[in-house]
Amino acid sequence: MRIAVSRTNASITMKVVEHIIVKNFWEYYILDDSEHNPNWDIKDNIQFAYVLGFENEYGSVSREEIIPYIMTKTRELDELLPPEGYDWEDEDSYEDFSQRRTNERDGVIK
């Protein structure tokens, strides 16, 4: 599991447990919903997710409905980019990384 933090409001976070891409290139960030649903299980058919598709939105997803269209699916999230508008809590933000690279290029030591 990795925690994604909103770039615009650090109080908005999501616990990502799985990432799925389907044939139309929509991305599903499956979320740990145990705080709101004490009986939640990653193996359940209906999952709560942040979906990057025609619009980026939170919603319920039926695994049965998307299974025929899955191109990739992983729970290994270490090398996965965060959802658009989010950063991983355990990594530098893109802006921090960009500034560090600029400083290195320009010889600035921080």
C-alpha positions as a Python dict, from the first residue, in 0.01 Angstrom:
ca = {
    (1, 'M'): (0, 0, 0),
    (2, 'R'): (111, 357, -74),
    (3, 'I'): (-44, 680, 39),
    (4, 'A'): (-108, 949, -221),
    (5, 'V'): (-136, 1311, -100),
    (6, 'S'): (-315, 1584, -293),
    (7, 'R'): (-86, 1860, -421),
    (8, 'T'): (-352, 2124, -354),
    (9, 'N'): (-473, 2007, -11),
    (10, 'A'): (-242, 1790, 200),
    (11, 'S'): (-537, 1677, 414),
    (12, 'I'): (-672, 1483, 114),
    (13, 'T'): (-504, 1143, 103),
    (14, 'M'): (-581, 802, -38),
    (15, 'K'): (-442, 459, 46),
    (16, 'V'): (-371, 290, -286),
    (17, 'V'): (-353, -90, -273),
    (18, 'E'): (-371, -185, -641),
    (19, 'H'): (-337, -28, -986),
    (20, 'I'): (-524, -143, -1296),
    (21, 'I'): (-512, -20, -1656),
    (22, 'V'): (-786, -131, -1895),
    (23, 'K'): (-785, -142, -2276),
    (24, 'N'): (-921, 212, -2318),
    (25, 'F'): (-626, 327, -2100),
    (26, 'W'): (-840, 429, -1806),
    (27, 'E'): (-650, 384, -1482),
    (28, 'Y'): (-801, 250, -1160),
    (29, 'Y'): (-626, 323, -833),
    (30, 'I'): (-797, 72, -603),
    (31, 'L'): (-821, 217, -252),
    (32, 'D'): (-814, 64, 95),
    (33, 'D'): (-1168, 135, 216),
    (34, 'S'): (-1137, -31, 558),
    (35, 'E'): (-1190, 298, 745),
    (36, 'H'): (-1540, 335, 596),
    (37, 'N'): (-1620, -33, 552),
    (38, 'P'): (-1494, -257, 835),
    (39, 'N'): (-1565, -570, 626),
    (40, 'W'): (-1360, -445, 330),
    (41, 'D'): (-1138, -699, 155),
    (42, 'I'): (-912, -651, -148),
    (43, 'K'): (-1069, -965, -298),
    (44, 'D'): (-1424, -822, -293),
    (45, 'N'): (-1592, -773, -632),
    (46, 'I'): (-1695, -412, -565),
    (47, 'Q'): (-1405, -182, -480),
    (48, 'F'): (-1374, 190, -415),
    (49, 'A'): (-1128, 355, -654),
    (50, 'Y'): (-990, 677, -791),
    (51, 'V'): (-1042, 650, -1167),
    (52, 'L'): (-850, 843, -1430),
    (53, 'G'): (-1070, 826, -1737),
    (54, 'F'): (-1291, 1068, -1925),
    (55, 'E'): (-1306, 1253, -1593),
    (56, 'N'): (-1093, 1189, -1283),
    (57, 'E'): (-1326, 1078, -1007),
    (58, 'Y'): (-1382, 857, -705),
    (59, 'G'): (-1634, 577, -734),
    (60, 'S'): (-1727, 215, -693),
    (61, 'V'): (-1585, -32, -944),
    (62, 'S'): (-1702, -383, -1023),
    (63, 'R'): (-1407, -614, -1085),
    (64, 'E'): (-1636, -850, -1280),
    (65, 'E'): (-1718, -574, -1528),
    (66, 'I'): (-1359, -472, -1599),
    (67, 'I'): (-1185, -813, -1589),
    (68, 'P'): (-1225, -875, -1966),
    (69, 'Y'): (-1062, -539, -2040),
    (70, 'I'): (-765, -544, -1800),
    (71, 'M'): (-426, -494, -1968),
    (72, 'T'): (-217, -455, -1653),
    (73, 'K'): (-279, -509, -1285),
    (74, 'T'): (-34, -478, -998),
    (75, 'R'): (-9, -449, -623),
    (76, 'E'): (365, -372, -656),
    (77, 'L'): (335, 5, -631),
    (78, 'D'): (700, 101, -568),
    (79, 'E'): (767, 218, -924),
    (80, 'L'): (417, 342, -1006),
    (81, 'L'): (355, 710, -1066),
    (82, 'P'): (95, 865, -838),
    (83, 'P'): (-245, 971, -975),
    (84, 'E'): (-262, 1304, -1154),
    (85, 'G'): (-262, 1587, -900),
    (86, 'Y'): (-112, 1372, -623),
    (87, 'D'): (232, 1285, -488),
    (88, 'W'): (336, 975, -298),
    (89, 'E'): (373, 1050, 72),
    (90, 'D'): (701, 857, 90),
    (91, 'E'): (871, 1044, -199),
    (92, 'D'): (977, 1394, -291),
    (93, 'S'): (712, 1574, -490),
    (94, 'Y'): (773, 1631, -859),
    (95, 'E'): (837, 1998, -783),
    (96, 'D'): (1096, 1909, -517),
    (97, 'F'): (1264, 1668, -758),
    (98, 'S'): (1266, 1927, -1038),
    (99, 'Q'): (1413, 2193, -809),
    (100, 'R'): (1681, 1951, -685),
    (101, 'R'): (1776, 1864, -1046),
    (102, 'T'): (1793, 2235, -1134),
    (103, 'N'): (2013, 2303, -829),
    (104, 'E'): (2243, 2015, -923),
    (105, 'R'): (2267, 2143, -1280),
    (106, 'D'): (2342, 2497, -1161),
    (107, 'G'): (2587, 2387, -891),
    (108, 'V'): (2370, 2509, -605),
    (109, 'I'): (2422, 2312, -284),
    (110, 'K'): (2134, 2283, -41),
}
